[in-house]
């Protein structure tokens, strides 16, 4: 089967979050199983290439906005063809997202992806990811419905985070070449605005999201961000859990940690903890003090307001905290204040440092993920493989992947519930033998991409058969 994925980021080229990890791993897993897979990505200024991509299509005209002639370049990684949409006026900029014309940028990108399907890679399935690609099925049905290229192609749209929908002023409709008759509540209109994701939901052949728990949650008013009823009407929503890339995240061969270890020999984890404490400037003379780790975007979704609520009580306890991340200024300031007030307990690094993220996973005893919602989550999977016991809110993929044998979950979204969850973990930590049993149970869990890829293949085949 020929599968064309369309996404706004992918490792190793460009990354801001977990979507890039998914697009770096899922296509490669499908390709390894014998499918023919290609991915379309924007050619951002900050893209990193092992070698310069070659030209695949010299001049593809996109009749949106003022009109853009884009170049398509191509490279191959792990058996997957990656096509890049080169449009310097739109993508040769600092930063991937957050520009005032993101509507035009990703509309041009979505239409260019259809150009790749027409001229370079004829797919059976076009698999779109998140709002940045959600206009592809709209343009396919609106602008190319008479084109025989697209007669038998099916479209799957995967929602990685419903909190981001691509909402823009209604005045964007005309510059984006969208038929004004589509500006209705059943298609693109959303409280008087244009909603990219809503259009993709309306015009795709199937909708999926990244865990069974999140598939249920987004069809409720609490987590539906105004689209819960619309999603229910376009269901069923498939929930397919993301996988963990164990070629990169595995303590047995991780090149970023000071000593490798496994479930049968945990001695290296203690060495990783000592090294991490030293690296972060935390006291190394108390190696038995529980070390809690956080590696995350600093966003309201991630539950850091709960940490703010409980910080005084939390830091009265015998523990240390290692934090890596960046994002909302509110939470960066919060963690800075905690690190300055408690320099012997809290270590903070602002930014994203992949190597340090690995060392925190290996060196921490407990990993915190108090998310308000979490579509899938990857760090809890990494933590389990590294023997770092997660404390997480029972939501979305966190609820699906953590059980009572491997971690600690709390349900109410409150500081009190989080504090109780951490307290349960700290109590358990004091029983070394049972704690090591819990660590090993987590390390034996298998969330590799092969199972997820098999579920996607079943969905692709069902779409083709339908």
N, C-alpha and C positions, 0 to 999 in steps of 0.2 A: 504494500500500500504506500502511496505517496502522500506524505503529511507535510504541510507547510505551516509552520508556526509563525505568528506575528506578535512581537513583544517590544517593549520600549527599553529593555535592558537585559543583559545576559553576561555572566562570567564566561570567559576571562576579559571581556571587552569593556563593559561598563556596569557599574553596580552602585545602587543606593540602598538596596534592601533585599529581602528574601526572594522576590520575583527573579532577580538575576541568578540566584542559586538554582532555582527551579529550571530556568531556561538553559542554564549551563549543564544540567544533569539529565533532565527528562529526555530531550532529543537524542542525546548520546546513548542512553539506555535503550531507547526504541531502535536506534540504528544498529546497536550491537545485537539486537534480536532479529535483524534481517529486514527491517523496514527502511524505506528511503525517506530521509527526513531533511528538511531545509528550514532555516530560520531567517526572518527578515527583521533587521534592526536599523535604527537611525545611525548615521555616521556622525556621532558627536565629536566635538573637539577633543574631549578627554578620553576617547576610546583608546584602548591599548591593544596593539596587534603584535603577534610573534614575528610576523613578516608582513610587508605591505600587501593589502588585498589587490587582486588583479581586476582590471575592468571587465565587466560582464555585459553591460548595456550602456552605450555612450550617452544617449540623450532621450530621456523619457519625459514627455511633456505632461504636466499635471495642471489642468485648467481650473485651479482654485485661487482665490485672492487675485493678485496681479498676474498669476501664471508663473510656473516654475519649471525649468528644464533640469531634471535631476539625473545624476549619473548613478548607476548601480555597480558596485564592486563586490567581489566575492573572495572568500577564503574557506578553508576546510579545517575543522577541528574535531577530533574523535569520531570521524566518520560522518560528520554533519556538515552540509553546505550552509555557510552563513552569507547572506546577502545584505549589503549595507546601502541605505538610501543616502546618497551624498547630495545635500542641498545646503551649501554654506550659509546663505542668508538666514536659514532657519535653525541649523544645527551646529554651526561653527561658532559656539558661544561658551562662556563660562557657565557651568551648571546644566544639569539635565532637565530639571523641571522648574516651575515657578516663574516663567516668563509671561508677560502680559498677552502674548499672542500664542499661548499654548494650544488654543483651539485650532488656529491655522496650522501650526507646526504638526500636530498629530493627525489632522485631517489630511494634509498632504502626504504624510507618512502612510496613512491607511490606504489612500488611493494608489500610492506607489507600490504598496505590497501586492495589490491586485495586478499591477503591471508586471511584477515578478511572476505571478501565477500565469499571466497571458503569454509571456515571452521566454521565460527562463526555467520555470519549474512547474509543470502542470500537476496540480495536486488532486487527490481524491477527497481530502479533508483540509480545510483551512481552520486552524486552531488559533483563535485570538485570545489575548490575555489582557484583561483589565480595560479601563475606559480609554486609554491611549490608542487602542486598536479597534474600539467598538464601532467606529463608522465604516469599517471594511465591509461587513455584511450589508449595511445600509446602501453604500455605493454600489455594491455588487448587484443588489436587487433593483436599485434605481437607475444606474447609468449603464449597466452591462447585462440587463435581463434578456436582451436580444442576441447576445454574444454566445455562440455555441460553446466557447471555452468553459463557461460557467454553468452549463445546463445541469450537469450531474454532480457538481461540487457541493458538499455539505459543509456547514459552518458550525463549529463548537466555540462557544464563548466561556472562558473560565474567569470567574470573579475571585480575585485574590484578596481583595479588601473592599467591602461595600461602602466603607467610609469615604472613599474617593471615587466620584462618579463622573467627573468632567462636566461640570455645570457652568454654562456661559450665558451671556445675554442673548435674548431672542434675535437681536440684530446680527448675530453671527451667521444666521441661516443663509442669507444671500451670498456673502463672500465665500462660504464653504460649499456653495453649489448645491444646497439642499432644497428640494422641492418644498415650497411653503405648505403644500397639502399634507406633508408629514408632521407639521407642527400641531399635533393633536395629543390629548392625554393618553391615547393608546399607542403612541409611537415616540416622538421626540420631546414633547412639551412636558415640563415639570414645574408646576407652580409659576407659570409665565416665563420660564427660562428653557434654554436648550440643554438637554441632558444626553451626553454621548452614550453613557452606559445603558440608559433606558432604551435608546435606539438599537443598540446591539442586542439587548435582551429580546426586543420585539422582532428583530429580523434574523436571528440565528436559529438554526435547526435544533440546537440543544444548549442547555446551560449547565455548567458545573461549578463547583467551588471546592475548596481545598481540605475539607474534612466533612464527615457526616454530621458532626455536631454543629458546625457552622452552617451547613445546608438547612438544618432545622431552624437555627437561630435567626437567619436573615429573613425568614418568612413570618417573623413576629414583630409587633410594633417597637419593642425595645431595641432590637438590633437591625431593623430593616431600613433605617435612614430614609423613610418615606416611600420605599419601593417594596415593602413586604407584601401588600396585596397584589401588586403588579407581578412580582416573582411567583407568588402562589398561582396566579392565573396562567403563567407560562411554564409551570412545572411539568413533570417532577424535576427538581433540582438534584443533579447527581453530586454526591459528596465523595471525592477521591482524595485521600490523604497524600500530602506531599511526602517525598522520601528524603532520607539523609544520604548525602554523598560520602560513603565510608572510604572512598579512595583518598579523601581529604581529611575527614574527621574520624580518626581512629587512633587511640593512644598507643597501639602496638607498633605503628610506623610513622607517627606524626613527627615531621622534621623540626617543628617549632618548639617542642617541649624539651626540657633538659634531660629527661630520661623516659624511655618508653616503658609501658607496663601493660598488663592484661588482667583479665578476671582471675586467672590462675596464679598470677604473681603481681600483687598490688604494691609491692615495696617501692616501685618507682613513683607512685602517686605522692607519697610523703616527701620524696625528694623534690618533686614538682612544686609542692606547696611551699617548702622552705625557700626554693629559688624565687618563687613568685613574691613571697613576703619581702625578700631582700630587694627584688627589682622595684617594688612599689614603695619601699621605704617604711614598711610596717615592721614591728618588732619580730625578730626571728627566734627569740628566746622563749616563746610560748607556742610551740608547734601544735600543741593539743587544743589550743583555743580555736573554736569553729570559725572557719573563713567562709563568708557568704559572698557569692559572685553575682554580678549583673553585667550583661553585655546587651545593649539595646539602643534603638532610637529613643530619644527622650521626647515622648509624645503622650498626650492625655490618655490615649488608648491603652498605654502600657501600664497604667495603674500607679504611677509615681505619686499621685496625690495621696494614695494610701500610705506610702512610705513617709511622706511629709507629716501625716497625721500621727504616726506611731514612732517617729524618730527619737523623741526623748526617752520613751520606755525601751525601745529597741537597744539603744546605745548604753543603757544602764546594765545590760547583760554582758556576760563574758563572751564576746565575739568580735570579729573584725569584718570589714566590708570592703570588697574590691569592685570598683565601678568603672566601666568603659562605655562611652557613648557620646552622642551629641544630638542636638535638636532644639526643642523649644527653650528659649532663654530662661523661662520660669524654672524649668527643672535643672538646667545647667547651673543656675544660681543656687538653687536648693542644695544640690550635691556639693558645690564649691563651699557653701557655708558650713555644711556638715564636715567636710574634710578639714577646713580651717579650724573649726571648733574642736574636732576630735582627731588630731593628726596621728595618734597612735592606734586609732581604730578604723578610720575611713581613708582609703586611697582612691583618688579619682584621676582618670585620664580622659580628657575631652577629645573627641574625634573618633575615627575608625582606624584601628590597627589590627589587621588580620592575625598577625603572629601573636600579639598580646591576647587577642580573643581566644586563641588556642590555649595559651598558657593559663588563662583564667579558668577555662573549662577543665584543664588538667589539674590545676593547683587548688581550686576551691573545694570545699566539702559539700556545700549546699548552694543551689542556684535559685535565684528569686525571679518569678514571672507572675506578678500580681495583676495581670491584664484585665481591664474592663471587658474587652473582647479580644479574641485571638483566633483569626480564621484557621490557621494551622499551627504556626510556630515551628521553628526548627531548632532553636537553642535547647529546648527540653529534650529533643532527640539526641543532640550532641552531648548534653549533660549526662543522660543515661548511659551512653556508650563510654563516657569518661569516668563513670563511677561517681559522678557528682549529683547528689540527690536533689531533685527539684522540689521546690515549694511553689505551688501555682494555684491560680484560681481555676475552678472547674468550669471552663468555658471553651467552646469550639474545639480546636485540635488539642488543646491542653488536656481537656477532659477525655478525649479519645485515646491519648497516648500514655497517660500516667495512671497507674493503678495503685492500690494500697500496698502492694509488695515492693513498689519501686520508688514511691514518692509520697508527697503530702499535698492534698488539695483542700481548698476552702471554697464555699459557695457564695455566701452573702458578700456583696461588694462593699466592704467596710474595713476600716483600719483595725477594728477589734478582731474580725475574722482572720485577717492577715497575721496579726500578732499571735493569735492562737495557733495558726498553722506553723509559724516559725517556732513557737514554743514547743509544739509536738515534735518537730524535727530536732530541736536542741536536746530535748529529753531523750529521744531515741539515739542521738549521737553519743550519749554517755555510756551506752551499752555497746562496747566495741565489737563484740562478736556478732550481735544481731545487726549492727550497722553495716558490717562487712558483707553479711548475707544480703542485705538490701542493695548494697552497691553492686554485688555480683548479679543479682536478679535484673537490675537495670542494664548492666553491660551485656547481658545475654539477649536482650530485646533486639529484634531485627526490623528496622524501619527503612531498609534499603529501597532503592528506586525500582527494583525489579517487580515487586508486587504492585506498586502504583502504576507502572508502565503497562502491566498486564490488564489492569482495570481500564486504563485509557484505550487499549486496543480493543477490548470488548465493546466499549462505547463507540469507538470509530466504526467497528464492523456493524453494529446495530444501526448506526446512522446510514451507512452505505446500503444496508439491506432494506431500510425504510424508504 
